[in-house]
Amino acid sequence: MNSAQLRGNSGIHGVWDTPSAGSMLGLFKAFSEDGPDFYELQIMEKDEEGLALKVKHFGADFEAWEDKADHVRFTFIGMEENAIHFEGISYYPLTADKLEAYLLLGSGENVREERITYQRR
């Protein structure tokens, strides 16, 4: 289980399963002192367009943000020695137990970059 800070939240918890059957499964929860704020189900897999990170969001009430058949798709861009890049999010391992992600949020002129630091517990 990993923890981090996300703007407006007291913390986050996330976990990634080990790769199997051609995919990886991730779970994510952002929360505040009042309880859960939102959840994510994440799948990293190859599809007809290539490698992608697919994300489905759910509110604290477990209502999906996206339509039933929809999800957010981050297209794989490339890898460096210490980074993996998807369109809109990049991951940088800092140590064996620490990872930083940079996520682009918003649209148009209201795009901001959010840094998320994961620390293995």
Secondary structure, 3 states (H helix, E strand, C coil): CEEECCCCCCEEEEEECCCECCEEEEEEEEEECCEEEEEEEEEEEEECCEEEEEEEEEECCCCECCCCCCCEEEEEEEEECCEEEECCEEEEEEECCEEEEEEEECCHHHCEEEEEEEEEC
